[in-house]
Amino acid sequence: MNENNGLLSSGLGMLLRNKRYLVWFWLLNLTLAEFGTGAFRRSAHAILDHSLAANRLVHGFDLATFFEFLARPEFGQMPAMTTPALYFAFLFFLATALFLPGVFEGYAATFRLPRQDFFRACGRNLWRFIRILIISAIIIGIVAGALFALLGFLVKKAKESTNELLPFEIRMLTLAVIFLVMTTLRIWFDLAEVETVLNDQNAVRKAIGLAFRHTFRSLPRLLASYVVAAIVFALILVVGLWFWIHSVGPQSIISAFLLAQLILFLLLIPRFWQRAMAVSYWQQEMRLPVPAVPPAPEPVFVHPIPPPPPSTPDLPPQPQES
């Protein structure tokens, strides 16, 4: 790969060479979602298949009818409907942590990564990734809590002003700052994960420290690349919802399912694109240079000089017979 390429183009190239990872994660998401929504689907079928109120949910969406449907005693308790979805969402999160090391190895490889190497990287880095996730959850939780507390304080103070638009402006500006800070933290721990996997770094604290230095050393470049991917994510979501509203009829169940799955598949692209950009940055800036090994001198073959033939001693002259 050309190291002079920008992070956007080089990361996109990695993503396009490894499209199979998008398909695998989409299938994993679809399978876990099927199990997670099973309880809700069975309860809804048991009621709506024998009720005329279903027409008000199929032909349009009546919010009052939906809440009335949820409040019916035969529907069951809401925790029983939502708990399986939460469990399988957490399972998808763990599966992502399990399989991402193999994805990083596949991005960094210049060839199609064999299946055994993919799963070997996943198993070797599982406990390392769990430690990074625990540390990142603590740091992100503390920073997010402090920023949202600051947001509430600033909005409260802005409401004391005579400017009616000031609270809204303060809220939007603070949310933009929170987005940039959270994206910076995401970059930090993405680089730490990449360093852990590709450099086979067992000491995750060293990987986190190195990633921290590189994050703030190249923050404008990294942050701009991640923000572009986030904008693509938002555009996919907005355009997908627009098509849903204007193109999918109320009775087109198959069309609704296919469009929803297409949107979910396309939403995976910016996420994996950001991971690929982290790998590209590691290759350009964080990878240790391989020391050049001087070529071994070519062997010199010396042809042996054959020894001289043995000399024969001079014989005395023979006497002549008379």
PAMAR-648409 format. One record per residue (C-alpha): residue number from 1; residue in one letter; x, y, z. Coordinates in steps of 0.05 Angstrom, whole numbers, plus 32768, in hexadecimal, padded with zeros to 4 digits. Example, Ala and Ser with C-alpha at 12.3 -4.5 7.8 and 13.67 -1.06 7.14 Angstrom:
2
> resi / resn / xx / yy / zz
> 1 / A / 80F6 / 7FA6 / 809C;
> 2 / S / 8111 / 7FEB / 808F;
***
This chain:
322
> resi / resn / xx / yy / zz
> 1 / M / 8000 / 8000 / 8000;
> 2 / N / 8018 / 8045 / 7FF0;
> 3 / E / 8028 / 8067 / 8033;
> 4 / N / 801E / 80AC / 8014;
> 5 / N / 7FD4 / 809F / 800B;
> 6 / G / 7FA5 / 80C4 / 803A;
> 7 / L / 7F81 / 809F / 8072;
> 8 / L / 7F3E / 80A4 / 804F;
> 9 / S / 7F55 / 8085 / 800D;
> 10 / S / 7F83 / 8051 / 802C;
> 11 / G / 7F4F / 803D / 805F;
> 12 / L / 7F1A / 8037 / 8029;
> 13 / G / 7F49 / 800C / 8001;
> 14 / M / 7F51 / 7FDC / 803C;
> 15 / L / 7F06 / 7FDA / 8045;
> 16 / L / 7EF8 / 7FC9 / 7FFD;
> 17 / R / 7F2D / 7F92 / 7FFD;
> 18 / N / 7F0C / 7F72 / 803A;
> 19 / K / 7EC1 / 7F7A / 802B;
> 20 / R / 7EB4 / 7F34 / 8047;
> 21 / Y / 7EBB / 7F50 / 808E;
> 22 / L / 7E7F / 7F7D / 8082;
> 23 / V / 7E56 / 7F42 / 806C;
> 24 / W / 7E6A / 7F18 / 80A8;
> 25 / F / 7E59 / 7F4E / 80DA;
> 26 / W / 7E18 / 7F5D / 80B7;
> 27 / L / 7E04 / 7F14 / 80BB;
> 28 / L / 7E19 / 7F11 / 8104;
> 29 / N / 7DEF / 7F4F / 8113;
> 30 / L / 7DB3 / 7F32 / 80EE;
> 31 / T / 7DB8 / 7EEF / 8112;
> 32 / L / 7DBD / 7F0D / 8157;
> 33 / A / 7D85 / 7F3E / 8148;
> 34 / E / 7D58 / 7F04 / 8134;
> 35 / F / 7D63 / 7EE4 / 8178;
> 36 / G / 7D5F / 7F26 / 819E;
> 37 / T / 7D1B / 7F3A / 8182;
> 38 / G / 7CFD / 7EF4 / 8186;
> 39 / A / 7CD7 / 7F00 / 81C7;
> 40 / F / 7CB8 / 7F42 / 81AF;
> 41 / R / 7CA6 / 7F24 / 816C;
> 42 / R / 7C82 / 7EE8 / 818A;
> 43 / S / 7C5A / 7F14 / 81B9;
> 44 / A / 7C47 / 7F44 / 8182;
> 45 / H / 7C31 / 7F0C / 8154;
> 46 / A / 7C06 / 7EED / 818A;
> 47 / I / 7BDE / 7F2E / 8192;
> 48 / L / 7BE0 / 7F51 / 814E;
> 49 / D / 7BD0 / 7F14 / 8124;
> 50 / H / 7B8B / 7F13 / 8144;
> 51 / S / 7B7D / 7F5D / 814C;
> 52 / L / 7B61 / 7F92 / 811D;
> 53 / A / 7B8E / 7FC5 / 8140;
> 54 / A / 7BC7 / 7FAA / 8116;
> 55 / N / 7BAC / 7FD2 / 80DB;
> 56 / R / 7BBD / 8012 / 80FF;
> 57 / L / 7C05 / 7FFB / 8106;
> 58 / V / 7C0D / 7FDE / 80C0;
> 59 / H / 7BEB / 8016 / 8099;
> 60 / G / 7C14 / 804E / 80B7;
> 61 / F / 7C29 / 8050 / 8100;
> 62 / D / 7BF8 / 8064 / 8137;
> 63 / L / 7C21 / 8075 / 8175;
> 64 / A / 7BE6 / 806F / 81A4;
> 65 / T / 7BD5 / 802A / 8189;
> 66 / F / 7C1E / 8015 / 8192;
> 67 / F / 7C20 / 802B / 81DB;
> 68 / E / 7BDD / 800A / 81E8;
> 69 / F / 7BF9 / 7FCA / 81C9;
> 70 / L / 7C35 / 7FCC / 81F8;
> 71 / A / 7C08 / 7FD7 / 8235;
> 72 / R / 7BDC / 7F9A / 8229;
> 73 / P / 7BE7 / 7F65 / 825F;
> 74 / E / 7BEC / 7F2C / 822D;
> 75 / F / 7C28 / 7F4E / 820C;
> 76 / G / 7C52 / 7F3F / 8249;
> 77 / Q / 7C83 / 7F68 / 8271;
> 78 / M / 7CB0 / 7F99 / 824C;
> 79 / P / 7CF0 / 7F81 / 826E;
> 80 / A / 7CE2 / 7F3B / 8253;
> 81 / M / 7CDE / 7F59 / 820D;
> 82 / T / 7D1B / 7F86 / 8210;
> 83 / T / 7D4B / 7F5D / 823A;
> 84 / P / 7D5B / 7F2A / 8203;
> 85 / A / 7D69 / 7F63 / 81D3;
> 86 / L / 7D9A / 7F82 / 8205;
> 87 / Y / 7DBC / 7F3F / 8210;
> 88 / F / 7DC7 / 7F33 / 81C6;
> 89 / A / 7DDD / 7F7A / 81BB;
> 90 / F / 7E12 / 7F6F / 81F0;
> 91 / L / 7E24 / 7F2D / 81CF;
> 92 / F / 7E2E / 7F52 / 818D;
> 93 / F / 7E5C / 7F83 / 81B1;
> 94 / L / 7E85 / 7F49 / 81CD;
> 95 / A / 7E87 / 7F27 / 8188;
> 96 / T / 7EA1 / 7F68 / 816B;
> 97 / A / 7ED9 / 7F6A / 819E;
> 98 / L / 7EE9 / 7F22 / 818F;
> 99 / F / 7EED / 7F28 / 8143;
> 100 / L / 7F0B / 7F6D / 813B;
> 101 / P / 7F54 / 7F55 / 8144;
> 102 / G / 7F4B / 7F28 / 8108;
> 103 / V / 7F2E / 7F62 / 80E1;
> 104 / F / 7F6B / 7F8C / 80F2;
> 105 / E / 7F99 / 7F54 / 80DB;
> 106 / G / 7F72 / 7F4E / 809A;
> 107 / Y / 7F76 / 7F99 / 808D;
> 108 / A / 7FC2 / 7F9A / 8099;
> 109 / A / 7FD0 / 7F5C / 806E;
> 110 / T / 7FE2 / 7F65 / 8025;
> 111 / F / 7FC1 / 7F23 / 8014;
> 112 / R / 7F7F / 7F01 / 8025;
> 113 / L / 7F87 / 7EEE / 806E;
> 114 / P / 7F7D / 7EA3 / 8078;
> 115 / R / 7F44 / 7E8E / 80A5;
> 116 / Q / 7F72 / 7E6D / 80D9;
> 117 / D / 7F9C / 7EAD / 80DF;
> 118 / F / 7F5D / 7ED6 / 80E8;
> 119 / F / 7F44 / 7EAD / 8122;
> 120 / R / 7F8A / 7EA6 / 813F;
> 121 / A / 7F8E / 7EF2 / 8144;
> 122 / C / 7F49 / 7EF4 / 8164;
> 123 / G / 7F5B / 7EC2 / 819A;
> 124 / R / 7FA0 / 7EDF / 81A8;
> 125 / N / 7F85 / 7F25 / 81B3;
> 126 / L / 7F43 / 7F18 / 81D6;
> 127 / W / 7F5A / 7F26 / 821E;
> 128 / R / 7F83 / 7F62 / 8206;
> 129 / F / 7F45 / 7F7F / 81E5;
> 130 / I / 7F1B / 7F74 / 8223;
> 131 / R / 7F4E / 7F9B / 824C;
> 132 / I / 7F4E / 7FD4 / 821A;
> 133 / L / 7F02 / 7FD6 / 8219;
> 134 / I / 7EFF / 7FD9 / 8265;
> 135 / I / 7F32 / 8012 / 8267;
> 136 / S / 7F0F / 8037 / 822F;
> 137 / A / 7ECA / 802F / 824F;
> 138 / I / 7EE4 / 804E / 8290;
> 139 / I / 7F06 / 8089 / 826D;
> 140 / I / 7ECE / 8097 / 823C;
> 141 / G / 7E9A / 8091 / 8273;
> 142 / I / 7EBE / 80C4 / 829F;
> 143 / V / 7EC9 / 80F5 / 8266;
> 144 / A / 7E82 / 80EE / 824B;
> 145 / G / 7E65 / 80F7 / 8290;
> 146 / A / 7E8D / 8136 / 829B;
> 147 / L / 7E7C / 8153 / 8256;
> 148 / F / 7E31 / 8146 / 825D;
> 149 / A / 7E32 / 8164 / 82A3;
> 150 / L / 7E54 / 81A1 / 8285;
> 151 / L / 7E1E / 81A2 / 824E;
> 152 / G / 7DE7 / 81A4 / 8282;
> 153 / F / 7E09 / 81DB / 82A9;
> 154 / L / 7E14 / 8206 / 826B;
> 155 / V / 7DCD / 81FE / 8253;
> 156 / K / 7DB2 / 820F / 8298;
> 157 / K / 7DDB / 824E / 8299;
> 158 / A / 7DC7 / 825F / 8252;
> 159 / K / 7D7D / 825C / 8266;
> 160 / E / 7D89 / 8296 / 8295;
> 161 / S / 7D9B / 82C1 / 825A;
> 162 / T / 7D68 / 82ED / 8236;
> 163 / N / 7D7E / 82CE / 81F3;
> 164 / E / 7D4B / 8297 / 81E5;
> 165 / L / 7D78 / 8275 / 81B1;
> 166 / L / 7DB5 / 8273 / 81DE;
> 167 / P / 7DA3 / 8231 / 8202;
> 168 / F / 7D98 / 820E / 81BF;
> 169 / E / 7DD9 / 822A / 81A3;
> 170 / I / 7E00 / 8216 / 81E1;
> 171 / R / 7DE3 / 81D0 / 81DE;
> 172 / M / 7DF5 / 81C6 / 8195;
> 173 / L / 7E3B / 81E2 / 819D;
> 174 / T / 7E48 / 81B8 / 81DB;
> 175 / L / 7E2D / 8179 / 81B9;
> 176 / A / 7E5D / 8186 / 817E;
> 177 / V / 7E97 / 818C / 81AF;
> 178 / I / 7E81 / 814C / 81D1;
> 179 / F / 7E7E / 8128 / 818E;
> 180 / L / 7EC5 / 813E / 817D;
> 181 / V / 7EE0 / 812A / 81C2;
> 182 / M / 7EBE / 80E5 / 81BE;
> 183 / T / 7ED9 / 80DB / 8178;
> 184 / T / 7F1F / 80EC / 8191;
> 185 / L / 7F18 / 80B8 / 81C8;
> 186 / R / 7EFF / 8086 / 8194;
> 187 / I / 7F3D / 8093 / 8169;
> 188 / W / 7F6A / 808A / 81A6;
> 189 / F / 7F50 / 8045 / 81B7;
> 190 / D / 7F4A / 802F / 816F;
> 191 / L / 7F94 / 803D / 8166;
> 192 / A / 7FA2 / 8018 / 81A8;
> 193 / E / 7F7C / 7FDB / 818E;
> 194 / V / 7FA2 / 7FDD / 814C;
> 195 / E / 7FE5 / 7FE3 / 816F;
> 196 / T / 7FD3 / 7FA9 / 819D;
> 197 / V / 7FC1 / 7F7B / 8163;
> 198 / L / 7FF2 / 7F8D / 812D;
> 199 / N / 802F / 7F96 / 815A;
> 200 / D / 801A / 7F5A / 8185;
> 201 / Q / 801F / 7F87 / 81C2;
> 202 / N / 800D / 7F61 / 8202;
> 203 / A / 8015 / 7F9E / 822F;
> 204 / V / 7FD6 / 7FC5 / 821D;
> 205 / R / 7FEB / 8000 / 8248;
> 206 / K / 8026 / 800B / 8219;
> 207 / A / 7FF7 / 8007 / 81DD;
> 208 / I / 7FC7 / 8038 / 81FD;
> 209 / G / 8000 / 8068 / 820D;
> 210 / L / 801D / 8065 / 81C7;
> 211 / A / 7FD8 / 806E / 81A8;
> 212 / F / 7FCB / 80AB / 81D5;
> 213 / R / 800B / 80CD / 81BD;
> 214 / H / 7FFC / 80BF / 8174;
> 215 / T / 7FB3 / 80D5 / 817B;
> 216 / F / 7FC5 / 811B / 8192;
> 217 / R / 8002 / 811F / 8166;
> 218 / S / 7FD8 / 8115 / 8127;
> 219 / L / 7F94 / 812A / 8143;
> 220 / P / 7F7E / 8158 / 8109;
> 221 / R / 7F8C / 8123 / 80D5;
> 222 / L / 7F6C / 80EA / 80FC;
> 223 / L / 7F31 / 8112 / 8114;
> 224 / A / 7F21 / 812D / 80CF;
> 225 / S / 7F22 / 80E6 / 80B2;
> 226 / Y / 7EF4 / 80CA / 80E8;
> 227 / V / 7EC4 / 8105 / 80E2;
> 228 / V / 7EBE / 80F9 / 8097;
> 229 / A / 7EAB / 80B0 / 80A5;
> 230 / A / 7E79 / 80C7 / 80D9;
> 231 / I / 7E59 / 80F7 / 80A7;
> 232 / V / 7E53 / 80BD / 8076;
> 233 / F / 7E31 / 8095 / 80AD;
> 234 / A / 7DFF / 80CE / 80B8;
> 235 / L / 7DF1 / 80D6 / 806E;
> 236 / I / 7DE4 / 808B / 8066;
> 237 / L / 7DB3 / 808D / 80A0;
> 238 / V / 7D8E / 80CB / 8087;
> 239 / V / 7D89 / 80B3 / 803F;
> 240 / G / 7D73 / 806E / 8056;
> 241 / L / 7D3C / 808A / 8082;
> 242 / W / 7D26 / 80B8 / 8049;
> 243 / F / 7D1F / 807C / 801A;
> 244 / W / 7CFB / 8056 / 8051;
> 245 / I / 7CC7 / 808D / 8059;
> 246 / H / 7CBC / 809C / 800F;
> 247 / S / 7CC7 / 8059 / 7FEE;
> 248 / V / 7CAF / 8022 / 801C;
> 249 / G / 7C64 / 8017 / 8020;
> 250 / P / 7C42 / 8004 / 8061;
> 251 / Q / 7C34 / 7FBD / 8049;
> 252 / S / 7C78 / 7FB1 / 8028;
> 253 / I / 7C95 / 7F84 / 805D;
> 254 / I / 7CCB / 7F66 / 8031;
> 255 / S / 7CDF / 7FAA / 8015;
> 256 / A / 7CE3 / 7FC6 / 805B;
> 257 / F / 7D0E / 7F8C / 8072;
> 258 / L / 7D3E / 7F90 / 8037;
> 259 / L / 7D45 / 7FDC / 803C;
> 260 / A / 7D52 / 7FD7 / 8087;
> 261 / Q / 7D88 / 7FA3 / 807D;
> 262 / L / 7DA7 / 7FCB / 8045;
> 263 / I / 7DAB / 8008 / 8073;
> 264 / L / 7DC9 / 7FDF / 80AB;
> 265 / F / 7DFD / 7FC1 / 807C;
> 266 / L / 7E10 / 8005 / 8060;
> 267 / L / 7E16 / 8021 / 80A7;
> 268 / L / 7E4D / 7FEE / 80B4;
> 269 / I / 7E78 / 800E / 807E;
> 270 / P / 7E8B / 804E / 80A4;
> 271 / R / 7E9A / 8027 / 80E3;
> 272 / F / 7EC9 / 7FF7 / 80C0;
> 273 / W / 7EE5 / 8030 / 8097;
> 274 / Q / 7EFB / 8052 / 80D7;
> 275 / R / 7F1D / 8012 / 80EF;
> 276 / A / 7F40 / 800D / 80AC;
> 277 / M / 7F59 / 8055 / 80B2;
> 278 / A / 7F76 / 8044 / 80F7;
> 279 / V / 7F9C / 8009 / 80D8;
> 280 / S / 7FB4 / 8036 / 809F;
> 281 / Y / 7FCE / 806A / 80D1;
> 282 / W / 7FF1 / 8033 / 80F8;
> 283 / Q / 8014 / 801B / 80B9;
> 284 / Q / 802A / 8061 / 80A7;
> 285 / E / 803E / 807E / 80EB;
> 286 / M / 8040 / 804A / 8122;
> 287 / R / 805D / 800B / 8104;
> 288 / L / 80A5 / 7FFF / 8119;
> 289 / P / 80D5 / 8002 / 80DF;
> 290 / V / 80F3 / 7FBF / 80CC;
> 291 / P / 813E / 7FC4 / 80CF;
> 292 / A / 815F / 7FB9 / 808C;
> 293 / V / 8187 / 7F7A / 808A;
> 294 / P / 81C4 / 7F7E / 805D;
> 295 / P / 81C5 / 7F49 / 8028;
> 296 / A / 81F2 / 7F0F / 8035;
> 297 / P / 8230 / 7F0F / 800B;
> 298 / E / 822F / 7EDF / 7FD2;
> 299 / P / 825A / 7EA2 / 7FDE;
> 300 / V / 829A / 7EA0 / 7FB6;
> 301 / F / 82AA / 7E5D / 7F9A;
> 302 / V / 82F5 / 7E50 / 7F93;
> 303 / H / 8306 / 7E19 / 7F64;
> 304 / P / 833D / 7DEF / 7F84;
> 305 / I / 837F / 7DEA / 7F5D;
> 306 / P / 838C / 7DA2 / 7F4D;
> 307 / P / 83CD / 7D89 / 7F6C;
> 308 / P / 8406 / 7D7C / 7F3C;
> 309 / P / 840F / 7D34 / 7F25;
> 310 / P / 8441 / 7D0D / 7F4E;
> 311 / S / 8487 / 7D0E / 7F31;
> 312 / T / 84A6 / 7CCB / 7F20;
> 313 / P / 84EE / 7CC0 / 7F37;
> 314 / D / 8523 / 7CBC / 7F01;
> 315 / L / 853A / 7C74 / 7EF5;
> 316 / P / 8584 / 7C64 / 7EEB;
> 317 / P / 8597 / 7C52 / 7EA3;
> 318 / Q / 8595 / 7C09 / 7E92;
> 319 / P / 85D6 / 7BE9 / 7E7B;
> 320 / Q / 85D6 / 7BD4 / 7E32;
> 321 / E / 85DF / 7B8B / 7E22;
> 322 / S / 8619 / 7B79 / 7DF3;
***
